[in-house]
Structures are given as C-alpha cells and as structure tokens.
Amino acid sequence: MTKSQSALYKEAGVDIDLAGELLNRVKPKIAAARRPEMLAPIGGFGGLFQMDLSKYKEPVLVSSIDGVGTKLMVAAMMGKYDTVGYDIVNHCINDIGVQGAEPIYFLDYIGIGKLRSPLYEDVLSGIADACKAAGCAVLGGETAEMPGMYGNDFDLVGVITGVVEKSKLITGEKIRPGHVAIGLASNGPHTNGFSLARRVLFQQRGYTVDTELKELNGESIGEALLKPHTCYWPAIREAMKGDRVQLDGIAHITGGGLYDNVPRILPKDVNAVFHKDLIQDMPPIFRLIVEEGKIDDAEAYRVFNMGVGMVWFVRPEFEQEAIKICAEQGFKAFRCGEIVEGERKSLVV
C-alpha cells in the first residue's frame, strides 16, 4: 500500500497534523488578544484590520520587526518557554512606543527544527497574554517546521504595527542642551547581550542555569537571565495624555546599549552624557557578568542595558513629573544624565 503524502512528510520530519492540534490548544488565548478593528479570525491568508480613521486627523503607521536572539538558548537550557513570548511582544511594543505609537496589531514567526509540546503552546500563550495586556491584537503568524534548517533549535521573530497622530510623533528633534535624561529601570538583560552572557557564565565560568550565587539574592542564574523584557508602553501612554509632561525624545535601550541607541534620536549638535553612579538598583546579574568576565565598562554599556531599559528626554521643569508618572504606572525611574552641546554622541562617565 502506498503511504499517504502526509505520512511521507511526517517521516521527513514535518508533522502537519501536530501543528494543527497544538495551535487549537492555544486558539482561545489568541482569540482573547484581539481588538474590534479585526475583521476576521486568525487562520486566513492575510489578517484583516480596519482602522477607525475618525479617531485621527493625520494617522501615521509605525512598524517594527525584531527577534529574541540567543536568549532562546537559555530558555531551552531551562526547559521554560512561557516568558519568551512576552520578550518578543514587549520588545516590539517598546520599539514603536518610543515614537508615541499605540500598538494595534502583532504577527509572529516561529521557525523550528521539530515542532513539540509544550514549547509551542507556551510560546504562543506568552505572545497572546502579552498582547492582551497591552491592548494589541494578535493578527496572525507563521510556524515553519524545518528539520534540516534548525535541528533541535528554534527562532522567534515578531512584527508589530502601531499608530500615532502625526502631531504627536516623538522624534527627538526638540532635544536641546539642558534637557535631562530620565532612565526607566530594566529587570535584567531583556533580549540583548546573551551571546556574551552565555560565554562568560556558562563557557568560561562553568555555571549552569540552576546555579545559585549569593550575588543574585536567591535567584538562579537562569531565573535572572530569563526575566521577560519590560514593556514601558503604559508609562509612555500616560505621559502623552494632557500636559503633565512633554516627552521630547525616547530611546529604547537594546543591542548597542546607551552608546548606540541614544544617538539615533539626537539632533546633530548635541551629546547625551550619562552618569554610571546615578543608575539606581542595577540588577545584580550585570555586575556578575561584568566581574566574572572581566569586561570593561565601555563594552558593558554597549552590549547590555546595564539597568536602564529606556530613556526619556525632557526639559528640567518636567523631570519630577516624568518620574512620578513612571512610578504611578509601576516603573522605577530616575535622572541619569543630561544633554550638552556636541556632535550626536552618547557618553557614559
């Protein structure tokens, strides 16, 4: 008897039926991460989203794409996949939030060597829960099972679209000497610097994800590394209401740290100067990596966020109100620098 095509495909490493079965398990969660602008349920060839243009005079769409990177390898070492969905969603939301854009819909891509449970459901559940928390719809996604490409590994990528009124775009062009830099605290490396962190902690020092050190205050190394990327959108959204504070520029501190991300929004005739001694409550995982790896400060502040996940630039009269708004939304914030005359550089002193 000739085997069916799907059976042959399964023997080649791709299980179509399993993909459908696992997706059905998380469809209720995905369905909960929706907005009224969605015109059809997930499953079509393209996601349908009808914007309510009556809410805007000049709507500007803002899009971004990113991945979780080798943090996925730490998740695999721990066998814990429920937080990486939050990582990709929150990273993407922050990337468009810095321009004032409200996240409206998100799409994911999972490329994997062999589809398996509960990895698949955990990742998608995290994505759905993070989107629901931010009021962002899960509009669709793609799962590609490619045994010859990924082996036993997988990759996770997200694409997000947001919208902002053109007059409310946050561009950085108004940043001038005298502006202050407000740092919003991170809870760890977020989604950047993991190749260096893994090399130092696991390869050079021989620790495991289960290693507990007194420097980490009761957490294992894996727990400290796997904390999900913080979503700062609630604070940005609140700050954009009314006239309590004027946000003249925002930088999301990802790969490249304070050195490379901040200049992306600076006018050409100013510098940002950050003071290491003003960064409050730096997560101890950073000091561990830096000390164990003998990493100098210049590289550390370029590879990692070093405790500052986002920076707001405001005029001095808005400093205290900006910090207060962040606290109201559950974020620790602090003055960590200022703007001076310069040539579009970021300095850490």
Secondary structure, DSSP 8 states (H G I E B T S, - for coil): ----HHHHHHHTT--HHHHHHHHHHHHHHHHHS--TTB-S-TTSSS--B---GGG-SSEEEEEEEEE-TTHHHHHHHHT--SSHHHHHHHHHHHHHHTTT-EEEEEEEEEEESS--TTHHHHHHHHHHHHHHHHT-EEEEEEEEE-HHHHTT-EEEEEEEEEEEEGGG---STT--TT-EEEEEE-SS-TTS-HHHHHIIIIIIS---TT-B-GGGTT-BHHHHHH------HHHHHHHTSTTS----EEEE--TTHHHHHGGGGS-TTEEEEE-GGG--S--HHHHHHHHHHT--HHHHHHHS-TTEEEEEEE-GGGHHHHHHHHHHTT--EEEEEEEEESSSEEEE-
